[in-house]
Amino acid sequence: MQQLLVGELRGKPVITQRGIKLGKLRDVAIDGDSGRVVHFVVRQGRLLASPDLLISPDEIVEITASAIITKDTLIPVSAAIPA
């Protein structure tokens, strides 16, 4: 298993399997007792007022050198138009 550091993940684009950009990884929340990832914190926009998106580790399909890929179920069908 390849180990990744949070610092290596920060700023990576987070996209769905269909290629829809959800934002960029801001941080990773870890349970202090178990050491497991609780959720990934994704910055949805460039404005500070933009709400963060919290993604469960169960929704992550793959982490590549260029992006973090999530299941398509995170977005409504009506929003599934790539930009």
N, C-alpha and C positions, 0 to 999 in steps of 0.2 A: 504494500500500500504506500502510495506516495504521500508524503507529509507536506502540508502547505502552511505558510505563516499568514496570519491575518494581514500583515503589512503587504504581502504579495497580492492579496485579493482586493484590498481597498482600491476603489476607483475603477474596477473592472466593470464593463457594461453587463447588465443583467437583461437577458432576452428570453423570450419564450421559444419553444421548439419551432414555431412558425416564423420566428425572426422578428417579433414585435418587441421593441425596446421598452423595458419597464423603468429603467434608470441606471444608476451606478451604485455599486456596493459602497455603503458608508461605513458599516461596522458589522461585527458578528457578536451576538449575545450568547454567553456561555453560562451554564448552570454551575455555580460555584461548588456544589456538593458532588455532582457526578462528573463534571468536566465535559459534558455533552453540549453540543450546539443547540440552543433553544430556538433561535431564529436569526435570519440574515436581515440586516437593516439596509433598505435600498432608498436612496435619495431619488425622488421622482422628478424633480425639476431643479432648476438652477437658483430659484428664489429661496431665501431662508424660510419663508412662510409655507413652502411646499411641504405637505405632510409626507412622512416617511412611510414606506411600505414594509411590512414585516412578513417575511417569507419563512415558512417552516422548512426545516431540512428535508422533510418528506416530499416537498415540492421540487427539490433540486434534482434535475436529471443528470447533469454533467457539469464539471468545472474544467474548462480548457485553458490554454495559454492566453486566449483572446477574450473569453467571455464566461459568464455563469449562465447556464441554460436551465430554465424552469419548465414545468409542465404547462401546456396551453390552458389548463383549467383555471389559471389565475386571472384570466381576463374574460369579460363577457364577449359573446359571439359578435355583437354589434360593433365592438371596438377592434375586432381582428382584421384591421386593414393596415398593412405595413406602411410606415411613413417613409 
